[in-house]
């Protein structure tokens, strides 16, 4: 039997999602998980909705709570980029 650890569940790769933290093997960003969490979904609901392993969702939430300033800055930057895209029609 293999014992898994938290190490390696969240990764950052420059060539994936702009180097943002993602759940390993999925491409799903931590900020996406946090967005669903802030909408009131439980970790279990997020895992079911996005077809993810529950451990990955909990790892993303743990990463967020350990690196809240970094993730919040990414969320804000993404929001600002979306607004600019809407304004410019691009």
N, CA, C and O atoms as CSV, one atom per row, in Angstrom:
chain,resi,resn,atom,element,x,y,z
A,1,UNK,N,N,0.845,-1.191,0.000
A,1,UNK,CA,C,0.000,0.000,0.000
A,1,UNK,C,C,0.884,1.245,0.000
A,1,UNK,O,O,1.863,1.325,0.742
A,2,UNK,N,N,0.530,2.201,-0.832
A,2,UNK,CA,C,1.265,3.458,-0.914
A,2,UNK,C,C,0.604,4.498,-0.028
A,2,UNK,O,O,-0.615,4.663,-0.046
A,3,UNK,N,N,1.418,5.193,0.745
A,3,UNK,CA,C,0.913,6.279,1.575
A,3,UNK,C,C,1.166,7.587,0.849
A,3,UNK,O,O,2.294,7.866,0.445
A,4,UNK,N,N,0.142,8.378,0.684
A,4,UNK,CA,C,0.273,9.669,0.016
A,4,UNK,C,C,0.487,10.763,1.045
A,4,UNK,O,O,0.082,10.627,2.199
A,5,UNK,N,N,1.127,11.856,0.623
A,5,UNK,CA,C,1.328,13.007,1.497
A,5,UNK,C,C,0.820,14.260,0.800
A,5,UNK,O,O,0.472,14.230,-0.381
A,6,UNK,N,N,0.782,15.343,1.531
A,6,UNK,CA,C,0.323,16.609,0.944
A,6,UNK,C,C,1.322,17.177,-0.057
A,6,UNK,O,O,0.954,17.917,-0.969
A,7,UNK,N,N,2.569,16.826,0.121
A,7,UNK,CA,C,3.606,17.336,-0.764
A,7,UNK,C,C,3.314,16.934,-2.204
A,7,UNK,O,O,3.063,15.764,-2.491
A,8,UNK,N,N,3.348,17.893,-3.089
A,8,UNK,CA,C,3.141,17.615,-4.501
A,8,UNK,C,C,1.698,17.709,-4.970
A,8,UNK,O,O,1.436,17.561,-6.163
A,9,UNK,N,N,0.747,17.954,-4.058
A,9,UNK,CA,C,-0.649,18.080,-4.496
A,9,UNK,C,C,-0.921,19.407,-5.186
A,9,UNK,O,O,-1.790,19.494,-6.054
A,10,UNK,N,N,-0.183,20.439,-4.803
A,10,UNK,CA,C,-0.292,21.750,-5.448
A,10,UNK,C,C,1.055,22.049,-6.085
A,10,UNK,O,O,2.092,21.982,-5.426
A,11,UNK,N,N,1.034,22.376,-7.356
A,11,UNK,CA,C,2.277,22.646,-8.079
A,11,UNK,C,C,2.171,23.974,-8.823
A,11,UNK,O,O,1.083,24.477,-9.101
A,12,UNK,N,N,3.338,24.515,-9.132
A,12,UNK,CA,C,3.445,25.709,-9.977
A,12,UNK,C,C,4.397,25.362,-11.108
A,12,UNK,O,O,5.548,24.993,-10.878
A,13,UNK,N,N,3.905,25.485,-12.328
A,13,UNK,CA,C,4.735,25.231,-13.503
A,13,UNK,C,C,4.601,26.423,-14.431
A,13,UNK,O,O,3.489,26.795,-14.805
A,14,UNK,N,N,5.724,27.027,-14.808
A,14,UNK,CA,C,5.673,28.228,-15.650
A,14,UNK,C,C,4.860,28.058,-16.931
A,14,UNK,O,O,4.267,29.020,-17.419
A,15,UNK,N,N,4.828,26.848,-17.475
A,15,UNK,CA,C,4.135,26.635,-18.746
A,15,UNK,C,C,2.657,26.267,-18.575
A,15,UNK,O,O,1.962,26.059,-19.569
A,16,UNK,N,N,2.167,26.184,-17.337
A,16,UNK,CA,C,0.758,25.885,-17.085
A,16,UNK,C,C,0.100,27.013,-16.321
A,16,UNK,O,O,0.566,27.413,-15.254
A,17,UNK,N,N,-0.991,27.526,-16.878
A,17,UNK,CA,C,-1.780,28.559,-16.214
A,17,UNK,C,C,-0.939,29.741,-15.727
A,17,UNK,O,O,-1.192,30.296,-14.658
A,18,UNK,N,N,0.047,30.111,-16.511
A,18,UNK,CA,C,0.867,31.279,-16.187
A,18,UNK,C,C,1.671,31.138,-14.908
A,18,UNK,O,O,2.033,32.140,-14.292
A,19,UNK,N,N,1.953,29.914,-14.502
A,19,UNK,CA,C,2.730,29.692,-13.286
A,19,UNK,C,C,1.918,29.774,-12.007
A,19,UNK,O,O,2.471,29.715,-10.909
A,20,UNK,N,N,0.595,29.911,-12.148
A,20,UNK,CA,C,-0.259,29.956,-10.962
A,20,UNK,C,C,-0.293,28.585,-10.296
A,20,UNK,O,O,-0.077,27.569,-10.956
A,21,UNK,N,N,-0.563,28.551,-8.988
A,21,UNK,CA,C,-0.660,27.255,-8.315
A,21,UNK,C,C,-1.885,26.483,-8.798
A,21,UNK,O,O,-2.989,27.022,-8.881
A,22,UNK,N,N,-1.662,25.210,-9.114
A,22,UNK,CA,C,-2.740,24.337,-9.610
A,22,UNK,C,C,-2.744,23.027,-8.825
A,22,UNK,O,O,-1.753,22.660,-8.194
A,23,UNK,N,N,-3.871,22.339,-8.878
A,23,UNK,CA,C,-3.937,20.999,-8.324
A,23,UNK,C,C,-3.189,20.096,-9.289
A,23,UNK,O,O,-3.516,20.033,-10.474
A,24,UNK,N,N,-2.192,19.404,-8.783
A,24,UNK,CA,C,-1.329,18.567,-9.621
A,24,UNK,C,C,-2.151,17.611,-10.479
A,24,UNK,O,O,-3.089,16.965,-10.011
A,25,UNK,N,N,-1.766,17.545,-11.746
A,25,UNK,CA,C,-2.395,16.626,-12.675
A,25,UNK,C,C,-3.738,17.061,-13.218
A,25,UNK,O,O,-4.393,16.300,-13.930
A,26,UNK,N,N,-4.168,18.297,-12.887
A,26,UNK,CA,C,-5.492,18.725,-13.324
A,26,UNK,C,C,-5.501,19.992,-14.157
A,26,UNK,O,O,-6.319,20.116,-15.068
A,27,UNK,N,N,-4.624,20.927,-13.874
A,27,UNK,CA,C,-4.687,22.229,-14.520
A,27,UNK,C,C,-5.677,23.170,-13.850
A,27,UNK,O,O,-5.818,24.314,-14.282
A,28,UNK,N,N,-6.369,22.719,-12.802
A,28,UNK,CA,C,-7.334,23.554,-12.082
A,28,UNK,C,C,-6.564,24.432,-11.104
A,28,UNK,O,O,-5.814,23.938,-10.262
A,29,UNK,N,N,-6.763,25.743,-11.228
A,29,UNK,CA,C,-6.034,26.666,-10.368
A,29,UNK,C,C,-6.632,26.732,-8.963
A,29,UNK,O,O,-7.815,26.471,-8.741
A,30,UNK,N,N,-5.758,27.091,-8.033
A,30,UNK,CA,C,-6.203,27.296,-6.654
A,30,UNK,C,C,-7.256,28.400,-6.631
A,30,UNK,O,O,-8.241,28.299,-5.900
A,31,UNK,N,N,-7.057,29.451,-7.424
A,31,UNK,CA,C,-8.023,30.555,-7.402
A,31,UNK,C,C,-9.414,30.099,-7.855
A,31,UNK,O,O,-10.416,30.635,-7.383
A,32,UNK,N,N,-9.488,29.123,-8.756
A,32,UNK,CA,C,-10.788,28.590,-9.175
A,32,UNK,C,C,-11.477,27.899,-8.007
A,32,UNK,O,O,-12.673,28.089,-7.785
A,33,UNK,N,N,-10.727,27.101,-7.266
A,33,UNK,CA,C,-11.275,26.408,-6.101
A,33,UNK,C,C,-11.730,27.427,-5.067
A,33,UNK,O,O,-12.811,27.298,-4.494
A,34,UNK,N,N,-10.909,28.431,-4.834
A,34,UNK,CA,C,-11.244,29.471,-3.850
A,34,UNK,C,C,-12.500,30.219,-4.272
A,34,UNK,O,O,-13.338,30.546,-3.432
A,35,UNK,N,N,-12.637,30.490,-5.552
A,35,UNK,CA,C,-13.840,31.170,-6.046
A,35,UNK,C,C,-15.098,30.393,-5.726
A,35,UNK,O,O,-16.089,30.967,-5.274
A,36,UNK,N,N,-15.068,29.093,-5.955
A,36,UNK,CA,C,-16.226,28.247,-5.634
A,36,UNK,C,C,-16.473,28.214,-4.124
A,36,UNK,O,O,-17.613,28.254,-3.663
A,37,UNK,N,N,-15.386,28.141,-3.378
A,37,UNK,CA,C,-15.475,28.108,-1.914
A,37,UNK,C,C,-16.109,29.403,-1.388
A,37,UNK,O,O,-16.943,29.372,-0.484
A,38,UNK,N,N,-15.703,30.531,-1.964
A,38,UNK,CA,C,-16.258,31.822,-1.542
A,38,UNK,C,C,-17.728,31.971,-1.933
A,38,UNK,O,O,-18.451,32.771,-1.339
A,39,UNK,N,N,-18.165,31.213,-2.916
A,39,UNK,CA,C,-19.580,31.215,-3.291
A,39,UNK,C,C,-20.423,30.360,-2.346
A,39,UNK,O,O,-21.648,30.323,-2.455
A,40,UNK,N,N,-19.753,29.675,-1.419
A,40,UNK,CA,C,-20.466,28.902,-0.410
A,40,UNK,C,C,-20.474,27.401,-0.633
A,40,UNK,O,O,-21.111,26.672,0.127
A,41,UNK,N,N,-19.779,26.921,-1.663
A,41,UNK,CA,C,-19.728,25.485,-1.892
A,41,UNK,C,C,-18.769,24.836,-0.900
A,41,UNK,O,O,-17.732,25.406,-0.563
A,42,UNK,N,N,-19.120,23.658,-0.444
A,42,UNK,CA,C,-18.229,22.903,0.431
A,42,UNK,C,C,-17.151,22.240,-0.417
A,42,UNK,O,O,-17.267,22.166,-1.640
A,43,UNK,N,N,-16.114,21.764,0.238
A,43,UNK,CA,C,-15.050,21.063,-0.482
A,43,UNK,C,C,-15.619,19.863,-1.228
A,43,UNK,O,O,-15.224,19.584,-2.360
A,44,UNK,N,N,-16.531,19.166,-0.602
A,44,UNK,CA,C,-17.145,17.996,-1.239
A,44,UNK,C,C,-17.938,18.393,-2.477
A,44,UNK,O,O,-17.872,17.719,-3.505
A,45,UNK,N,N,-18.693,19.494,-2.378
A,45,UNK,CA,C,-19.471,19.965,-3.530
A,45,UNK,C,C,-18.557,20.394,-4.678
A,45,UNK,O,O,-18.848,20.126,-5.844
A,46,UNK,N,N,-17.457,21.057,-4.345
A,46,UNK,CA,C,-16.506,21.482,-5.375
A,46,UNK,C,C,-15.910,20.262,-6.068
A,46,UNK,O,O,-15.825,20.213,-7.295
A,47,UNK,N,N,-15.501,19.284,-5.275
A,47,UNK,CA,C,-14.916,18.066,-5.842
A,47,UNK,C,C,-15.906,17.373,-6.771
A,47,UNK,O,O,-15.540,16.949,-7.867
A,48,UNK,N,N,-17.152,17.260,-6.336
A,48,UNK,CA,C,-18.170,16.615,-7.171
A,48,UNK,C,C,-18.434,17.415,-8.442
A,48,UNK,O,O,-18.482,16.855,-9.538
A,49,UNK,N,N,-18.606,18.725,-8.291
A,49,UNK,CA,C,-18.938,19.584,-9.423
A,49,UNK,C,C,-17.832,19.590,-10.482
A,49,UNK,O,O,-18.106,19.624,-11.681
A,50,UNK,N,N,-16.579,19.556,-10.019
A,50,UNK,CA,C,-15.450,19.680,-10.941
A,50,UNK,C,C,-14.777,18.341,-11.236
A,50,UNK,O,O,-13.753,18.288,-11.918
A,51,UNK,N,N,-15.360,17.266,-10.718
A,51,UNK,CA,C,-14.803,15.928,-10.919
A,51,UNK,C,C,-13.340,15.848,-10.482
A,51,UNK,O,O,-12.478,15.378,-11.224
A,52,UNK,N,N,-13.083,16.319,-9.258
A,52,UNK,CA,C,-11.738,16.327,-8.689
A,52,UNK,C,C,-11.684,15.425,-7.467
A,52,UNK,O,O,-12.705,15.143,-6.840
A,53,UNK,N,N,-10.487,14.981,-7.141
A,53,UNK,CA,C,-10.293,14.247,-5.897
A,53,UNK,C,C,-10.468,15.222,-4.728
A,53,UNK,O,O,-9.988,16.355,-4.775
A,54,UNK,N,N,-11.144,14.779,-3.709
A,54,UNK,CA,C,-11.387,15.633,-2.537
A,54,UNK,C,C,-10.076,16.105,-1.915
A,54,UNK,O,O,-9.989,17.239,-1.445
A,55,UNK,N,N,-9.061,15.251,-1.908
A,55,UNK,CA,C,-7.764,15.634,-1.341
A,55,UNK,C,C,-7.182,16.844,-2.075
A,55,UNK,O,O,-6.587,17.717,-1.444
A,56,UNK,N,N,-7.346,16.907,-3.387
A,56,UNK,CA,C,-6.845,18.041,-4.156
A,56,UNK,C,C,-7.556,19.329,-3.807
A,56,UNK,O,O,-6.931,20.387,-3.729
A,57,UNK,N,N,-8.865,19.247,-3.595
A,57,UNK,CA,C,-9.632,20.440,-3.223
A,57,UNK,C,C,-9.191,20.932,-1.847
A,57,UNK,O,O,-8.980,22.129,-1.649
A,58,UNK,N,N,-9.054,20.013,-0.905
A,58,UNK,CA,C,-8.590,20.408,0.427
A,58,UNK,C,C,-7.172,20.963,0.369
A,58,UNK,O,O,-6.851,21.905,1.094
A,59,UNK,N,N,-6.321,20.396,-0.477
A,59,UNK,CA,C,-4.961,20.913,-0.629
A,59,UNK,C,C,-4.989,22.341,-1.178
A,59,UNK,O,O,-4.222,23.197,-0.737
A,60,UNK,N,N,-5.877,22.590,-2.143
A,60,UNK,CA,C,-6.000,23.941,-2.701
A,60,UNK,C,C,-6.467,24.926,-1.643
A,60,UNK,O,O,-5.967,26.049,-1.577
A,61,UNK,N,N,-7.420,24.518,-0.816
A,61,UNK,CA,C,-7.902,25.398,0.241
A,61,UNK,C,C,-6.828,25.627,1.306
A,61,UNK,O,O,-6.698,26.730,1.836
A,62,UNK,N,N,-6.066,24.587,1.612
A,62,UNK,CA,C,-4.962,24.743,2.569
A,62,UNK,C,C,-3.913,25.690,2.005
A,62,UNK,O,O,-3.393,26.547,2.720
A,63,UNK,N,N,-3.597,25.530,0.704
A,63,UNK,CA,C,-2.633,26.427,0.054
A,63,UNK,C,C,-3.127,27.868,0.149
A,63,UNK,O,O,-2.359,28.780,0.455
A,64,UNK,N,N,-4.400,28.058,-0.114
A,64,UNK,CA,C,-4.979,29.404,-0.036
A,64,UNK,C,C,-4.802,29.999,1.354
A,64,UNK,O,O,-4.382,31.148,1.490
A,65,UNK,N,N,-5.116,29.236,2.372
A,65,UNK,CA,C,-5.030,29.759,3.740
A,65,UNK,C,C,-3.587,30.004,4.167
A,65,UNK,O,O,-3.330,30.857,5.016
A,66,UNK,N,N,-2.652,29.271,3.592
A,66,UNK,CA,C,-1.238,29.491,3.886
A,66,UNK,C,C,-0.645,30.638,3.077
A,66,UNK,O,O,0.342,31.245,3.493
A,67,UNK,N,N,-1.233,30.936,1.936
A,67,UNK,CA,C,-0.705,31.942,1.004
A,67,UNK,C,C,-1.811,32.891,0.554
A,67,UNK,O,O,-1.934,33.206,-0.629
A,68,UNK,N,N,-2.595,33.332,1.499
A,68,UNK,CA,C,-3.795,34.108,1.183
A,68,UNK,C,C,-3.495,35.374,0.394
A,68,UNK,O,O,-4.214,35.689,-0.555
A,69,UNK,N,N,-2.457,36.100,0.761
A,69,UNK,CA,C,-2.145,37.350,0.056
A,69,UNK,C,C,-1.823,37.088,-1.414
A,69,UNK,O,O,-2.266,37.830,-2.291
A,70,UNK,N,N,-1.054,36.039,-1.682
A,70,UNK,CA,C,-0.688,35.689,-3.062
A,70,UNK,C,C,-1.925,35.332,-3.886
A,70,UNK,O,O,-2.079,35.808,-5.010
A,71,UNK,N,N,-2.793,34.507,-3.338
A,71,UNK,CA,C,-3.967,34.055,-4.083
A,71,UNK,C,C,-4.961,35.197,-4.269
A,71,UNK,O,O,-5.547,35.340,-5.343
A,72,UNK,N,N,-5.154,36.005,-3.238
A,72,UNK,CA,C,-6.062,37.153,-3.355
A,72,UNK,C,C,-5.568,38.133,-4.418
A,72,UNK,O,O,-6.370,38.683,-5.171
A,73,UNK,N,N,-4.258,38.354,-4.483
A,73,UNK,CA,C,-3.698,39.242,-5.513
A,73,UNK,C,C,-3.964,38.674,-6.904
A,73,UNK,O,O,-4.266,39.423,-7.834
A,74,UNK,N,N,-3.855,37.361,-7.050
A,74,UNK,CA,C,-4.142,36.713,-8.336
A,74,UNK,C,C,-5.615,36.854,-8.696
A,74,UNK,O,O,-5.950,37.104,-9.854
A,75,UNK,N,N,-6.485,36.696,-7.721
A,75,UNK,CA,C,-7.926,36.850,-7.957
A,75,UNK,C,C,-8.238,38.269,-8.415
A,75,UNK,O,O,-8.999,38.465,-9.362
A,76,UNK,N,N,-7.655,39.253,-7.749
A,76,UNK,CA,C,-7.883,40.657,-8.105
A,76,UNK,C,C,-7.347,40.945,-9.506
A,76,UNK,O,O,-8.019,41.590,-10.311
A,77,UNK,N,N,-6.145,40.469,-9.794
A,77,UNK,CA,C,-5.557,40.684,-11.123
A,77,UNK,C,C,-6.420,40.058,-12.204
A,77,UNK,O,O,-6.611,40.651,-13.266
A,78,UNK,N,N,-6.938,38.879,-11.951
A,78,UNK,CA,C,-7.801,38.209,-12.916
A,78,UNK,C,C,-9.100,38.986,-13.119
A,78,UNK,O,O,-9.586,39.106,-14.244
A,79,UNK,N,N,-9.657,39.509,-12.038
A,79,UNK,CA,C,-10.885,40.303,-12.127
A,79,UNK,C,C,-10.653,41.572,-12.941
A,79,UNK,O,O,-11.473,41.945,-13.780
A,80,UNK,N,N,-9.514,42.236,-12.678
A,80,UNK,CA,C,-9.199,43.455,-13.409
A,80,UNK,C,C,-8.980,43.159,-14.891
A,80,UNK,O,O,-9.394,43.938,-15.750
A,81,UNK,N,N,-8.336,42.047,-15.188
A,81,UNK,CA,C,-8.113,41.669,-16.588
A,81,UNK,C,C,-9.439,41.393,-17.284
A,81,UNK,O,O,-9.611,41.745,-18.450
A,82,UNK,N,N,-10.368,40.772,-16.586
A,82,UNK,CA,C,-11.685,40.476,-17.168
A,82,UNK,C,C,-12.451,41.760,-17.451
A,82,UNK,O,O,-13.108,41.883,-18.485
A,83,UNK,N,N,-12.367,42.711,-16.537
A,83,UNK,CA,C,-13.050,43.992,-16.734
A,83,UNK,C,C,-12.460,44.726,-17.936
A,83,UNK,O,O,-13.194,45.260,-18.767
A,84,UNK,N,N,-11.128,44.750,-18.021
A,84,UNK,CA,C,-10.479,45.434,-19.158
A,84,UNK,C,C,-10.840,44.759,-20.477
A,84,UNK,O,O,-11.037,45.430,-21.490
A,85,UNK,N,N,-10.924,43.454,-20.463
A,85,UNK,CA,C,-11.288,42.733,-21.674
A,85,UNK,C,C,-12.702,43.094,-22.097
A,85,UNK,O,O,-12.981,43.260,-23.284
A,86,UNK,N,N,-13.583,43.212,-21.131
A,86,UNK,CA,C,-14.976,43.564,-21.431
A,86,UNK,C,C,-15.064,44.999,-21.959
A,86,UNK,O,O,-15.807,45.274,-22.901
A,87,UNK,N,N,-14.308,45.903,-21.352
A,87,UNK,CA,C,-14.337,47.310,-21.768
A,87,UNK,C,C,-13.786,47.476,-23.190
A,87,UNK,O,O,-14.351,48.206,-24.004
A,88,UNK,N,N,-12.692,46.797,-23.470
A,88,UNK,CA,C,-12.042,46.965,-24.774
A,88,UNK,C,C,-12.614,46.055,-25.850
A,88,UNK,O,O,-12.279,46.178,-27.028
A,89,UNK,N,N,-13.483,45.137,-25.428
A,89,UNK,CA,C,-14.082,44.229,-26.401
A,89,UNK,C,C,-13.133,43.150,-26.874
A,89,UNK,O,O,-13.395,42.476,-27.870
A,90,UNK,N,N,-12.020,42.982,-26.156
A,90,UNK,CA,C,-11.018,41.996,-26.577
A,90,UNK,C,C,-11.117,40.788,-25.829
A,90,UNK,O,O,-10.347,39.856,-26.058
